[in-house]
Amino acid sequence: MNNLNNQSTGPEGTIPVDEAIAMTKNWRDYLETSNDKFLVKSFLVPIIDFKNILKYNPDAEAVRAYIGLEDVNDPMSSKLILVPVVNGKDVIYKSASENPALDSEIDSNIYDLTKVCPPVCSVDDSPLNQ
């Protein structure tokens, strides 16, 4: 389901579900058709993503990370898409009980404020990034 401005009504850091689905499909399509090397070294994940995952999903036993592309032809547009997991299942919509007035299919529970390295790399020459 797509809302009017393709903005999530979920907590800070969430992205619309349909956007996450498109991005993960872009990643799979890229892997199938590209002969390019994947040059991304790491992802910077803001703490707010994890804080909100825990706040809105206190029963989550894990977080599943999907790789997605904003642009199907640009591996440097890659993102990590974070989804809380409860009882082994992805919980892509926030519980309607949080705010019954909202349509739960618009209230995304998929998080992404990640930045890719390069260009957003460690400034201390971390040996993990070399």
Summary of the structure (lengths in Angstrom):
residues: 130
radius of gyration: 15.6
end to end distance: 41.0
largest distance: 48.8
contacts: 354
relative contact order: 0.25
helix: 28%
strand: 24%
